[in-house]
Amino acid sequence: MKKYLLACTIAMAFAFYAPLSISTAPLGYQHAQAASADAGKGMKRVTLIIKKLRDAMGSMKDFDELEKAGLRKKDVDRMRRAMDTKIQQMMEDAIYAIRSI
């Protein structure tokens, strides 16, 4: 029952946030060319966001080293929480950029 509710919740969330683009008008050459240029810019943005996200996730290992080097656990935990927040925001940015393509 819990899995069913979770699946329904995820499906509803996706349905509300998924972009709708229903068009019956045919696209002209200029529209297609502009869409292609926008998609190229969008792909560059997605690639950059994913690269930064990968770097941020890799830096999480550095916090363990800081703690071993003698930094207080409280300070290291604060840094971890800040990085977690940054990673979450970057993931949301990546999802938004992918949807906009």
N, C-alpha and C positions, 0 to 999 in steps of 0.2 A: 504494500500500500504506500509506503514511504517513497519507494522508487517511482511509483506511478505519479505521485504528487510532485516530486522533484522534476520528473520529465515534463509534466504539464506546465509547471512553473517556468522552466527553461524555454519551452516551446512558446509560451505566451509572451515571455520577455523578448524573445527573438522576433516574434510577430509584430510587437509594438515598436521595436527599434530598427527593424530591417527597413532599408529605404525602398520605397515603392517607385518604380519607374515604368509606367504603362503608357506606351505611346502608339497611336495607330497611324500617325502621319509618317510617310517615308522620309528618311534622312537624305538630304542633298549632299553633294560632294564637299561643300564647305563645312557643313555640320560634321560630317565624318572626319574631315581633316582636323577640325578643332578638337573633336573628341579624342582623336589619336594623340594629338599634342598634349592634351590634358592628362591622358593616361600615362604618357611618358614621364611627365612631371610627377604624377602621383606615384609611379613606380620608383622613381629616384627618392622621393620622400619616404616611402615605405622601406626601401633598402637602408636608408640612413637611420631611420628609427630603429629598425631591427639590429643594426650594427651597434648603435648606442645601447640598446637593451641588452645585447649579449655582453658588452663591456661592463655594464652595471651589474649584471648577474655574476660575472666573474670576480668583481670586486668584493662580493660578499665573503669570499674566502679570506680576503685580507683582514677582515675583522677578527677572525680566529687568531691570526698571527699577532695582531695588536694586543689581544688579550694575553697571549703567551708572553709577549714582550713586557708586560707589566701594567698595561692600561687598566684602569678600574672596570670591573664588569658592568657597572651601572652606565658608564660612558660608552662602552662598546655596545650595550643593548640599545642605548639611545641612537647611536649611529646606525645600527641595524634597522631599527624602526623607520628612521628617516630614509634609508635606502629602499626599504620595502615599499614605502609610500611613493618614492620616485619611480620604482619599477612598475608599480600598479598604474601610475599615471602614464608612463610610457607605453604600457600594454594597451591602455584605453586609446591613446593617440594612434597606435598602430592599427587597432581595429577600426577606428574612425577613418584613417587614411585608406585602408583596404576597401572599406565600404564606399568611399567616395570615388574609387576607380570604377 
